[in-house]
Amino acid sequence: MKRLLKIHEIAQILGCSTKTIKRMVDRGTIPAIQPGGPGTFIRFDPDEVLGAIRGKQVAADQAPVPPKAPTTLSGPAPYWKRNLDKGKDK
C-alpha cells in the first residue's frame, strides 16, 4: 500500500500553509482522502496531488489573454482640460 501524506507534509512539499491546503481541498483543487469518514483527519496521495496541481498549471497557461484596456477613456474631457484646450484655439 502506498504511503499517504499528512496535511503538514503536503503543505511542505507545495510550499504553502496548511490553511491553504484545506482551502484547496474545500474548492476541489486537490484530491484528499478521509479514511475515517467526514470530519476526521485528511490524508493525501502525493502522486494525485501533484498531478492535479500540474493539470491546473497547464490549464492556466492555456487560458486566453484578456484584451488590453483602452489607453484613452471615453466621455467628455475633464473641466480643467477643457479650459486648457480653449486657450490653444486662440
PyRosetta script that sets phi, psi and omega in degrees:
from pyrosetta import init, pose_from_sequence

init()
pose = pose_from_sequence("MKRLLKIHEIAQILGCSTKTIKRMVDRGTIPAIQPGGPGTFIRFDPDEVLGAIRGKQVAADQAPVPPKAPTTLSGPAPYWKRNLDKGKDK")
pose.set_psi(1, 140.0)
pose.set_omega(1, -179.4)
pose.set_phi(2, -73.7)
pose.set_psi(2, 144.5)
pose.set_omega(2, -179.9)
pose.set_phi(3, -77.2)
pose.set_psi(3, 127.6)
pose.set_omega(3, 176.4)
pose.set_phi(4, -92.5)
pose.set_psi(4, 142.2)
pose.set_omega(4, -177.2)
pose.set_phi(5, -95.0)
pose.set_psi(5, 149.8)
pose.set_omega(5, 175.8)
pose.set_phi(6, -81.0)
pose.set_psi(6, 167.9)
pose.set_omega(6, -174.9)
pose.set_phi(7, -63.1)
pose.set_psi(7, -38.9)
pose.set_omega(7, -179.4)
pose.set_phi(8, -71.6)
pose.set_psi(8, -27.3)
pose.set_omega(8, 177.8)
pose.set_phi(9, -71.4)
pose.set_psi(9, -42.7)
pose.set_omega(9, -179.9)
pose.set_phi(10, -70.5)
pose.set_psi(10, -32.9)
pose.set_omega(10, 176.3)
pose.set_phi(11, -64.4)
pose.set_psi(11, -39.3)
pose.set_omega(11, 178.7)
pose.set_phi(12, -66.1)
pose.set_psi(12, -40.9)
pose.set_omega(12, 179.5)
pose.set_phi(13, -64.1)
pose.set_psi(13, -43.3)
pose.set_omega(13, -177.7)
pose.set_phi(14, -82.9)
pose.set_psi(14, -12.8)
pose.set_omega(14, 178.6)
pose.set_phi(15, 74.3)
pose.set_psi(15, 39.3)
pose.set_omega(15, 177.8)
pose.set_phi(16, -140.6)
pose.set_psi(16, 180.0)
pose.set_omega(16, -177.6)
pose.set_phi(17, -84.0)
pose.set_psi(17, 164.1)
pose.set_omega(17, 177.1)
pose.set_phi(18, -66.2)
pose.set_psi(18, -31.4)
pose.set_omega(18, 178.5)
pose.set_phi(19, -64.7)
pose.set_psi(19, -39.8)
pose.set_omega(19, 177.1)
pose.set_phi(20, -63.8)
pose.set_psi(20, -40.5)
pose.set_omega(20, 178.2)
pose.set_phi(21, -61.3)
pose.set_psi(21, -43.7)
pose.set_omega(21, 179.1)
pose.set_phi(22, -61.4)
pose.set_psi(22, -40.4)
pose.set_omega(22, 177.9)
pose.set_phi(23, -64.9)
pose.set_psi(23, -40.7)
pose.set_omega(23, 179.6)
pose.set_phi(24, -63.1)
pose.set_psi(24, -38.2)
pose.set_omega(24, 177.5)
pose.set_phi(25, -66.6)
pose.set_psi(25, -43.8)
pose.set_omega(25, 179.9)
pose.set_phi(26, -61.9)
pose.set_psi(26, -37.6)
pose.set_omega(26, 179.3)
pose.set_phi(27, -78.0)
pose.set_psi(27, -16.2)
pose.set_omega(27, -177.7)
pose.set_phi(28, 86.9)
pose.set_psi(28, 15.2)
pose.set_omega(28, -179.8)
pose.set_phi(29, -69.7)
pose.set_psi(29, -39.1)
pose.set_omega(29, 178.5)
pose.set_phi(30, -126.4)
pose.set_psi(30, 144.9)
pose.set_omega(30, -180.0)
pose.set_phi(31, -79.3)
pose.set_psi(31, 143.1)
pose.set_omega(31, 178.1)
pose.set_phi(32, -134.4)
pose.set_psi(32, 157.9)
pose.set_omega(32, 179.7)
pose.set_phi(33, -122.6)
pose.set_psi(33, 133.1)
pose.set_omega(33, 174.4)
pose.set_phi(34, -117.7)
pose.set_psi(34, 92.7)
pose.set_omega(34, -175.6)
pose.set_phi(35, -60.6)
pose.set_psi(35, -30.1)
pose.set_omega(35, -178.7)
pose.set_phi(36, -91.8)
pose.set_psi(36, 1.7)
pose.set_omega(36, -178.4)
pose.set_phi(37, 97.9)
pose.set_psi(37, 178.9)
pose.set_omega(37, -178.1)
pose.set_phi(38, -58.2)
pose.set_psi(38, 141.5)
pose.set_omega(38, 178.3)
pose.set_phi(39, 86.4)
pose.set_psi(39, 2.6)
pose.set_omega(39, 179.6)
pose.set_phi(40, -108.5)
pose.set_psi(40, -174.7)
pose.set_omega(40, -177.5)
pose.set_phi(41, -62.4)
pose.set_psi(41, 155.4)
pose.set_omega(41, -177.3)
pose.set_phi(42, -110.3)
pose.set_psi(42, 138.5)
pose.set_omega(42, 175.7)
pose.set_phi(43, -127.3)
pose.set_psi(43, 157.3)
pose.set_omega(43, -175.2)
pose.set_phi(44, -131.9)
pose.set_psi(44, 137.9)
pose.set_omega(44, 170.7)
pose.set_phi(45, -87.9)
pose.set_psi(45, 115.1)
pose.set_omega(45, -174.2)
pose.set_phi(46, -59.1)
pose.set_psi(46, -36.3)
pose.set_omega(46, 179.9)
pose.set_phi(47, -65.2)
pose.set_psi(47, -41.6)
pose.set_omega(47, 179.7)
pose.set_phi(48, -67.0)
pose.set_psi(48, -41.2)
pose.set_omega(48, -179.3)
pose.set_phi(49, -64.8)
pose.set_psi(49, -48.4)
pose.set_omega(49, -179.6)
pose.set_phi(50, -64.6)
pose.set_psi(50, -36.6)
pose.set_omega(50, 176.2)
pose.set_phi(51, -63.8)
pose.set_psi(51, -41.4)
pose.set_omega(51, 179.5)
pose.set_phi(52, -66.3)
pose.set_psi(52, -41.2)
pose.set_omega(52, 179.4)
pose.set_phi(53, -65.3)
pose.set_psi(53, -44.4)
pose.set_omega(53, 178.6)
pose.set_phi(54, -63.2)
pose.set_psi(54, -38.8)
pose.set_omega(54, 177.8)
pose.set_phi(55, -62.6)
pose.set_psi(55, -39.2)
pose.set_omega(55, 178.8)
pose.set_phi(56, -67.9)
pose.set_psi(56, -37.6)
pose.set_omega(56, 179.8)
pose.set_phi(57, -66.8)
pose.set_psi(57, -40.5)
pose.set_omega(57, 178.5)
pose.set_phi(58, -63.7)
pose.set_psi(58, -43.3)
pose.set_omega(58, 179.8)
pose.set_phi(59, -63.2)
pose.set_psi(59, -39.0)
pose.set_omega(59, 179.6)
pose.set_phi(60, -68.3)
pose.set_psi(60, -35.2)
pose.set_omega(60, 179.0)
pose.set_phi(61, -68.4)
pose.set_psi(61, -28.9)
pose.set_omega(61, -177.7)
pose.set_phi(62, -92.8)
pose.set_psi(62, 1.1)
pose.set_omega(62, -178.8)
pose.set_phi(63, -67.1)
pose.set_psi(63, 144.2)
pose.set_omega(63, 179.6)
pose.set_phi(64, -66.9)
pose.set_psi(64, 147.5)
pose.set_omega(64, 179.2)
pose.set_phi(65, -82.2)
pose.set_psi(65, 128.7)
pose.set_omega(65, -179.6)
pose.set_phi(66, -68.1)
pose.set_psi(66, 148.6)
pose.set_omega(66, -179.7)
pose.set_phi(67, -66.4)
pose.set_psi(67, 149.7)
pose.set_omega(67, 178.9)
pose.set_phi(68, -71.6)
pose.set_psi(68, 148.8)
pose.set_omega(68, 178.0)
pose.set_phi(69, -72.9)
pose.set_psi(69, 148.3)
pose.set_omega(69, 178.5)
pose.set_phi(70, -63.5)
pose.set_psi(70, 146.6)
pose.set_omega(70, -178.6)
pose.set_phi(71, -78.4)
pose.set_psi(71, -25.1)
pose.set_omega(71, 177.5)
pose.set_phi(72, -110.3)
pose.set_psi(72, 144.2)
pose.set_omega(72, 179.5)
pose.set_phi(73, -92.0)
pose.set_psi(73, 146.4)
pose.set_omega(73, 178.0)
pose.set_phi(74, -83.2)
pose.set_psi(74, 161.2)
pose.set_omega(74, 178.7)
pose.set_phi(75, 111.2)
pose.set_psi(75, 176.2)
pose.set_omega(75, -177.6)
pose.set_phi(76, -69.3)
pose.set_psi(76, 155.3)
pose.set_omega(76, 177.9)
pose.set_phi(77, -70.0)
pose.set_psi(77, 151.6)
pose.set_omega(77, 177.4)
pose.set_phi(78, -61.1)
pose.set_psi(78, 154.7)
pose.set_omega(78, -176.6)
pose.set_phi(79, -56.4)
pose.set_psi(79, -45.1)
pose.set_omega(79, -177.6)
pose.set_phi(80, -64.8)
pose.set_psi(80, -31.7)
pose.set_omega(80, -179.7)
pose.set_phi(81, -77.3)
pose.set_psi(81, -32.7)
pose.set_omega(81, 177.0)
pose.set_phi(82, -61.7)
pose.set_psi(82, -39.8)
pose.set_omega(82, 179.5)
pose.set_phi(83, -66.5)
pose.set_psi(83, -36.3)
pose.set_omega(83, 178.1)
pose.set_phi(84, -67.8)
pose.set_psi(84, -38.9)
pose.set_omega(84, -178.4)
pose.set_phi(85, -67.4)
pose.set_psi(85, -32.5)
pose.set_omega(85, 179.7)
pose.set_phi(86, -65.7)
pose.set_psi(86, -36.4)
pose.set_omega(86, -179.3)
pose.set_phi(87, -68.6)
pose.set_psi(87, -26.5)
pose.set_omega(87, -179.2)
pose.set_phi(88, -74.5)
pose.set_psi(88, -30.1)
pose.set_omega(88, -176.7)
pose.set_phi(89, -69.6)
pose.set_psi(89, -28.5)
pose.set_omega(89, -174.9)
pose.set_phi(90, -77.7)
pose.dump_pdb("model.pdb")
